[in-house]
Amino acid sequence: MNDIEKDIYFLVAQAYIAQFYLVHVYNQTRVEIEHASESFTASGRIITELGWKELYRAETEEKKNDDSIALPAMEKGDTADFICASAEKKSTRAPVRFTAATLLAAMKEIHKYVKILI
């Protein structure tokens, strides 16, 4: 096999083996704070069991930002202390238009564009 074929084989084998690993478990924290009639939101997660993501650890560690801070577990009514804040000036852009190829790709991953309300 050439290098491209080996890489594809590795990715397929890795995905197949991952289905037999344990579930990836984490605690999700979402905090909404109101101060001076303004609403602030922060979210974070703490991984308790790596599970199937163990196979993808090298890829995950490369993408992980060292500046990220995990939020601790909180209960409703807990207080929070202000440490620091910053504002960045950014501008927004309209989403790019679909082409025939990107529309087909989007239809395969429709869950990214649709929210189901129960």
Z-matrix of the N, CA and C atoms (Angstrom, degrees):
N
C 1 1.463
C 2 1.523 1 109.38
N 3 1.325 2 115.28 1 145.34
C 4 1.461 3 118.49 2 175.07
C 5 1.538 4 109.33 3 -83.92
N 6 1.324 5 117.45 4 177.68
C 7 1.468 6 121.46 5 -174.57
C 8 1.526 7 112.58 6 -62.67
N 9 1.307 8 118.62 7 -40.50
C 10 1.466 9 121.42 8 -179.68
C 11 1.529 10 110.19 9 -64.79
N 12 1.307 11 117.21 10 -43.53
C 13 1.457 12 121.24 11 178.45
C 14 1.524 13 111.49 12 -63.99
N 15 1.338 14 117.15 13 -38.50
C 16 1.461 15 121.17 14 177.19
C 17 1.521 16 110.91 15 -63.90
N 18 1.345 17 116.57 16 -42.24
C 19 1.465 18 120.42 17 179.60
C 20 1.528 19 110.82 18 -63.54
N 21 1.315 20 117.32 19 -43.50
C 22 1.463 21 121.03 20 178.74
C 23 1.522 22 110.46 21 -64.13
N 24 1.321 23 117.04 22 -44.01
C 25 1.466 24 120.82 23 178.05
C 26 1.523 25 110.35 24 -60.13
N 27 1.324 26 117.38 25 -42.95
C 28 1.466 27 121.18 26 179.65
C 29 1.520 28 110.83 27 -61.84
N 30 1.335 29 118.32 28 -44.33
C 31 1.462 30 121.43 29 -179.40
C 32 1.528 31 111.63 30 -64.14
N 33 1.317 32 116.99 31 -41.91
C 34 1.465 33 120.61 32 178.10
C 35 1.522 34 110.27 33 -65.30
N 36 1.319 35 117.26 34 -45.50
C 37 1.472 36 121.07 35 179.60
C 38 1.527 37 110.75 36 -63.25
N 39 1.325 38 117.25 37 -41.19
C 40 1.459 39 121.69 38 179.86
C 41 1.532 40 110.73 39 -62.74
N 42 1.332 41 117.68 40 -44.02
C 43 1.462 42 121.22 41 178.86
C 44 1.525 43 111.22 42 -65.71
N 45 1.332 44 116.95 43 -37.13
C 46 1.465 45 120.90 44 178.58
C 47 1.525 46 110.94 45 -65.82
N 48 1.319 47 116.85 46 -45.50
C 49 1.469 48 120.96 47 -179.11
C 50 1.522 49 110.76 48 -67.34
N 51 1.326 50 118.10 49 -34.13
C 52 1.464 51 122.17 50 -177.86
C 53 1.524 52 112.44 51 -60.40
N 54 1.329 53 117.86 52 -29.53
C 55 1.456 54 119.84 53 -178.33
C 56 1.527 55 112.80 54 -67.36
N 57 1.321 56 117.53 55 -17.83
C 58 1.456 57 121.11 56 179.78
C 59 1.529 58 112.62 57 -95.21
N 60 1.327 59 118.08 58 -4.50
C 61 1.458 60 121.93 59 178.08
C 62 1.527 61 110.25 60 -79.03
N 63 1.309 62 116.04 61 167.34
C 64 1.460 63 121.51 62 177.66
C 65 1.523 64 110.75 63 -67.29
N 66 1.317 65 115.82 64 167.41
C 67 1.459 66 122.69 65 179.62
C 68 1.529 67 109.54 66 -72.12
N 69 1.318 68 116.53 67 143.52
C 70 1.470 69 122.60 68 174.49
C 71 1.531 70 107.25 69 -78.60
N 72 1.336 71 117.22 70 119.17
C 73 1.465 72 121.79 71 -174.96
C 74 1.520 73 109.38 72 -117.09
N 75 1.337 74 115.65 73 134.78
C 76 1.458 75 120.74 74 177.99
C 77 1.519 76 109.71 75 -149.62
N 78 1.320 77 116.40 76 159.40
C 79 1.458 78 123.10 77 174.44
C 80 1.521 79 108.12 78 -103.17
N 81 1.321 80 116.05 79 122.48
C 82 1.464 81 122.10 80 -178.90
C 83 1.523 82 108.22 81 -97.76
N 84 1.326 83 117.00 82 131.53
C 85 1.462 84 122.44 83 176.71
C 86 1.514 85 108.64 84 -122.42
N 87 1.332 86 116.20 85 129.80
C 88 1.462 87 121.78 86 175.78
C 89 1.518 88 106.92 87 -129.14
N 90 1.316 89 116.30 88 123.63
C 91 1.451 90 121.81 89 -175.30
C 92 1.520 91 109.35 90 -116.95
N 93 1.333 92 115.60 91 129.45
C 94 1.461 93 121.51 92 173.98
C 95 1.518 94 107.61 93 -119.09
N 96 1.322 95 115.48 94 123.05
C 97 1.459 96 121.31 95 -177.16
C 98 1.524 97 108.80 96 -123.64
N 99 1.316 98 115.76 97 137.04
C 100 1.457 99 120.25 98 175.17
C 101 1.522 100 108.65 99 -113.38
N 102 1.325 101 114.66 100 131.12
C 103 1.466 102 120.96 101 177.59
C 104 1.512 103 107.88 102 -147.57
N 105 1.319 104 116.44 103 131.72
C 106 1.463 105 123.05 104 178.76
C 107 1.537 106 110.64 105 52.94
N 108 1.312 107 116.08 106 46.27
C 109 1.471 108 125.17 107 -179.85
C 110 1.533 109 113.43 108 56.56
N 111 1.303 110 117.92 109 25.19
C 112 1.459 111 124.08 110 174.07
C 113 1.523 112 108.22 111 -118.36
N 114 1.308 113 115.70 112 146.12
C 115 1.456 114 121.16 113 -179.40
C 116 1.533 115 109.78 114 -108.50
N 117 1.330 116 116.36 115 132.21
C 118 1.463 117 122.88 116 -179.74
C 119 1.532 118 108.20 117 -123.57
N 120 1.329 119 116.46 118 140.95
C 121 1.453 120 121.57 119 -178.16
C 122 1.527 121 110.23 120 -130.26
N 123 1.319 122 116.07 121 138.82
C 124 1.459 123 121.80 122 174.51
C 125 1.525 124 107.45 123 -139.10
N 126 1.322 125 116.39 124 149.43
C 127 1.457 126 119.11 125 177.38
C 128 1.524 127 109.04 126 -143.79
N 129 1.319 128 114.78 127 156.18
C 130 1.461 129 120.37 128 179.03
C 131 1.514 130 109.44 129 -167.92
N 132 1.306 131 115.74 130 168.52
C 133 1.453 132 119.78 131 178.74
C 134 1.520 133 110.06 132 -139.80
N 135 1.313 134 113.78 133 148.92
C 136 1.454 135 121.90 134 176.87
C 137 1.517 136 106.94 135 -118.04
N 138 1.323 137 116.78 136 120.70
C 139 1.465 138 121.56 137 -178.46
C 140 1.525 139 108.83 138 -78.42
N 141 1.342 140 115.76 139 125.88
C 142 1.461 141 120.20 140 177.76
C 143 1.527 142 111.68 141 -99.15
N 144 1.347 143 117.61 142 -36.20
C 145 1.464 144 121.95 143 175.57
C 146 1.525 145 108.02 144 -137.50
N 147 1.314 146 117.14 145 124.47
C 148 1.456 147 121.16 146 -177.32
C 149 1.530 148 112.14 147 -67.83
N 150 1.325 149 117.34 148 -36.21
C 151 1.465 150 121.39 149 175.91
C 152 1.520 151 112.67 150 57.79
N 153 1.350 152 116.31 151 -135.49
C 154 1.464 153 122.05 152 -176.46
C 155 1.516 154 112.70 153 -64.29
N 156 1.324 155 118.32 154 -19.50
C 157 1.455 156 120.25 155 179.34
C 158 1.521 157 112.22 156 -71.51
N 159 1.321 158 116.63 157 -8.73
C 160 1.467 159 121.44 158 174.79
C 161 1.522 160 110.32 159 -57.18
N 162 1.329 161 116.44 160 -36.82
C 163 1.464 162 120.22 161 179.63
C 164 1.522 163 112.44 162 -67.49
N 165 1.325 164 116.53 163 -27.32
C 166 1.464 165 121.19 164 -176.38
C 167 1.520 166 111.59 165 -104.63
N 168 1.308 167 118.35 166 17.97
C 169 1.469 168 123.24 167 -173.93
C 170 1.526 169 112.40 168 -57.59
N 171 1.314 170 119.74 169 -45.18
C 172 1.471 171 121.80 170 -177.85
C 173 1.518 172 110.53 171 -61.46
N 174 1.344 173 118.11 172 -40.68
C 175 1.457 174 121.80 173 178.73
C 176 1.523 175 110.71 174 -67.50
N 177 1.337 176 116.84 175 -40.10
C 178 1.458 177 121.71 176 -178.60
C 179 1.520 178 111.20 177 -67.25
N 180 1.336 179 117.65 178 -40.81
C 181 1.460 180 120.89 179 -178.11
C 182 1.523 181 111.64 180 -67.85
N 183 1.329 182 117.49 181 -30.66
C 184 1.461 183 120.05 182 177.77
C 185 1.520 184 110.92 183 -68.22
N 186 1.332 185 117.21 184 -37.66
C 187 1.452 186 121.72 185 -177.85
C 188 1.520 187 112.48 186 -80.45
N 189 1.329 188 117.46 187 -21.97
C 190 1.455 189 121.56 188 -174.33
C 191 1.525 190 110.93 189 -66.68
N 192 1.325 191 115.33 190 136.52
C 193 1.460 192 121.75 191 179.81
C 194 1.524 193 108.39 192 -92.49
N 195 1.316 194 118.11 193 128.25
C 196 1.463 195 121.80 194 -178.12
C 197 1.525 196 112.16 195 -69.76
N 198 1.339 197 118.09 196 -18.94
C 199 1.455 198 121.42 197 -178.72
C 200 1.527 199 112.62 198 -81.26
N 201 1.330 200 118.24 199 -7.46
C 202 1.457 201 120.23 200 -176.62
C 203 1.527 202 110.34 201 -70.75
N 204 1.321 203 115.17 202 143.63
C 205 1.454 204 122.10 203 -179.55
C 206 1.520 205 108.07 204 -121.04
N 207 1.311 206 117.52 205 127.43
C 208 1.455 207 121.64 206 179.25
C 209 1.523 208 109.81 207 -76.47
N 210 1.329 209 116.66 208 136.66
C 211 1.451 210 120.68 209 176.59
C 212 1.517 211 109.30 210 -82.35
N 213 1.309 212 118.05 211 138.07
C 214 1.462 213 119.81 212 177.65
C 215 1.525 214 110.35 213 -74.88
N 216 1.312 215 116.39 214 162.90
C 217 1.457 216 120.73 215 175.89
C 218 1.521 217 108.75 216 -65.75
N 219 1.315 218 116.62 217 136.20
C 220 1.461 219 121.24 218 -178.25
C 221 1.520 220 109.62 219 -133.87
N 222 1.303 221 116.12 220 157.16
C 223 1.452 222 123.03 221 175.83
C 224 1.524 223 108.76 222 -114.51
N 225 1.317 224 116.65 223 158.54
C 226 1.454 225 121.07 224 178.36
C 227 1.521 226 109.29 225 -61.08
N 228 1.322 227 116.77 226 131.98
C 229 1.452 228 121.91 227 -179.64
C 230 1.523 229 114.07 228 95.87
N 231 1.334 230 118.44 229 -8.22
C 232 1.463 231 121.03 230 176.93
C 233 1.528 232 109.88 231 -64.38
N 234 1.318 233 116.19 232 152.23
C 235 1.460 234 120.49 233 177.82
C 236 1.523 235 109.50 234 -95.40
N 237 1.325 236 115.43 235 159.19
C 238 1.461 237 120.96 236 179.29
C 239 1.522 238 108.55 237 -133.51
N 240 1.318 239 116.72 238 143.82
C 241 1.455 240 122.26 239 177.90
C 242 1.523 241 109.63 240 -101.55
N 243 1.324 242 116.14 241 138.89
C 244 1.455 243 121.76 242 175.89
C 245 1.519 244 108.80 243 -79.54
N 246 1.332 245 117.02 244 128.08
C 247 1.462 246 121.40 245 178.98
C 248 1.515 247 109.82 246 -108.27
N 249 1.322 248 117.94 247 -56.82
C 250 1.461 249 120.74 248 177.79
C 251 1.530 250 108.86 249 -162.88
N 252 1.313 251 115.28 250 162.44
C 253 1.463 252 121.16 251 178.39
C 254 1.520 253 108.57 252 -149.85
N 255 1.332 254 115.48 253 157.09
C 256 1.454 255 120.55 254 175.95
C 257 1.516 256 108.84 255 -148.72
N 258 1.302 257 116.19 256 157.30
C 259 1.462 258 121.72 257 178.58
C 260 1.518 259 108.31 258 -125.23
N 261 1.307 260 115.28 259 138.58
C 262 1.458 261 121.04 260 178.31
C 263 1.509 262 108.67 261 -116.99
N 264 1.326 263 116.22 262 137.04
C 265 1.449 264 119.76 263 177.85
C 266 1.520 265 108.05 264 -86.42
N 267 1.331 266 115.55 265 119.37
C 268 1.456 267 121.41 266 -179.07
C 269 1.522 268 108.41 267 -136.75
N 270 1.303 269 115.34 268 161.60
C 271 1.464 270 119.95 269 175.08
C 272 1.518 271 109.13 270 -125.68
N 273 1.311 272 115.44 271 155.82
C 274 1.457 273 120.09 272 -178.19
C 275 1.520 274 110.23 273 -103.82
N 276 1.329 275 114.51 274 158.11
C 277 1.460 276 120.88 275 176.64
C 278 1.518 277 108.53 276 -127.51
N 279 1.291 278 115.86 277 150.04
C 280 1.460 279 120.01 278 175.04
C 281 1.528 280 108.53 279 -69.24
N 282 1.333 281 117.03 280 148.66
C 283 1.463 282 118.18 281 178.17
C 284 1.531 283 110.64 282 -64.69
N 285 1.319 284 116.09 283 148.51
C 286 1.463 285 120.22 284 179.88
C 287 1.523 286 108.97 285 -69.10
N 288 1.321 287 116.24 286 150.79
C 289 1.464 288 121.03 287 -179.41
C 290 1.524 289 110.10 288 -72.91
N 291 1.326 290 115.34 289 151.56
C 292 1.452 291 120.61 290 177.99
C 293 1.527 292 110.48 291 -73.60
N 294 1.316 293 114.68 292 141.62
C 295 1.461 294 121.32 293 167.09
C 296 1.527 295 106.07 294 -104.13
N 297 1.306 296 117.64 295 175.77
C 298 1.470 297 120.13 296 179.05
C 299 1.527 298 110.50 297 -58.80
N 300 1.314 299 116.95 298 -42.29
C 301 1.469 300 120.91 299 -178.60
C 302 1.526 301 111.66 300 -69.52
N 303 1.347 302 117.43 301 -44.66
C 304 1.468 303 119.08 302 -178.87
C 305 1.523 304 111.28 303 -70.38
N 306 1.337 305 117.79 304 -29.90
C 307 1.458 306 120.43 305 176.61
C 308 1.529 307 110.70 306 -66.29
N 309 1.321 308 117.90 307 -42.09
C 310 1.467 309 120.82 308 176.74
C 311 1.522 310 111.37 309 -63.73
N 312 1.323 311 116.46 310 -41.40
C 313 1.471 312 120.16 311 178.50
C 314 1.525 313 110.19 312 -64.46
N 315 1.330 314 117.46 313 -40.02
C 316 1.462 315 121.26 314 179.21
C 317 1.524 316 111.25 315 -66.23
N 318 1.332 317 116.98 316 -36.45
C 319 1.456 318 120.42 317 179.16
C 320 1.531 319 111.33 318 -66.81
N 321 1.325 320 117.25 319 -29.72
C 322 1.466 321 120.71 320 177.03
C 323 1.517 322 110.97 321 -72.45
N 324 1.335 323 116.76 322 -28.07
C 325 1.466 324 121.69 323 -178.77
C 326 1.526 325 109.68 324 -118.22
N 327 1.320 326 116.72 325 50.75
C 328 1.457 327 122.34 326 -174.84
C 329 1.530 328 112.26 327 -62.67
N 330 1.332 329 117.23 328 -24.78
C 331 1.461 330 120.77 329 -179.94
C 332 1.526 331 112.40 330 -59.99
N 333 1.320 332 117.95 331 -21.19
C 334 1.462 333 121.08 332 178.59
C 335 1.522 334 112.37 333 -75.31
N 336 1.324 335 116.92 334 -18.24
C 337 1.459 336 121.25 335 -174.19
C 338 1.528 337 113.84 336 -112.31
N 339 1.329 338 118.07 337 -11.90
C 340 1.456 339 121.65 338 -174.05
C 341 1.518 340 109.58 339 -122.15
N 342 1.340 341 115.91 340 136.34
C 343 1.460 342 121.08 341 173.60
C 344 1.517 343 108.10 342 -109.59
N 345 1.323 344 115.99 343 132.98
C 346 1.451 345 121.31 344 178.56
C 347 1.518 346 108.03 345 -98.97
N 348 1.311 347 116.14 346 121.77
C 349 1.463 348 121.50 347 177.73
C 350 1.521 349 109.24 348 -98.42
N 351 1.300 350 115.84 349 125.04
C 352 1.469 351 120.37 350 -178.76
C 353 1.513 352 108.69 351 -109.35
